[in-house]
Amino acid sequence: MTKLEAEQIAETFSGRSWHAGDGVWLVIVKQPDGKVLVVSDDLLCEYETQKHFEQALPSQTIPLKQYSALLN
């Protein structure tokens, strides 16, 4: 996703956009229970804590590309 897309999605879900490098933009949404949701172009990931996110240990992942293809 582009920087603008990430910023718009982040604003919609009260999160923040983050440039992960190499042109990769993510949306990070911290939940009241401490969980962290991360949206990229092709994945939605849930992490139990910020530390789990930093260690790349998601508790759940949902591939988005396969679902978007079904909508077209």
PyMOL commands that set and color helices and strands:
alter all, ss='L'
color gray80, all
select helices_A, chain A and resi 3-12+50-54+65-71
alter helices_A, ss='H'
color red, helices_A
select strands_A, chain A and resi 16-21+24-30+36-39+43-47+60-63
alter strands_A, ss='S'
color yellow, strands_A
deselect
rebuild
show_as cartoon
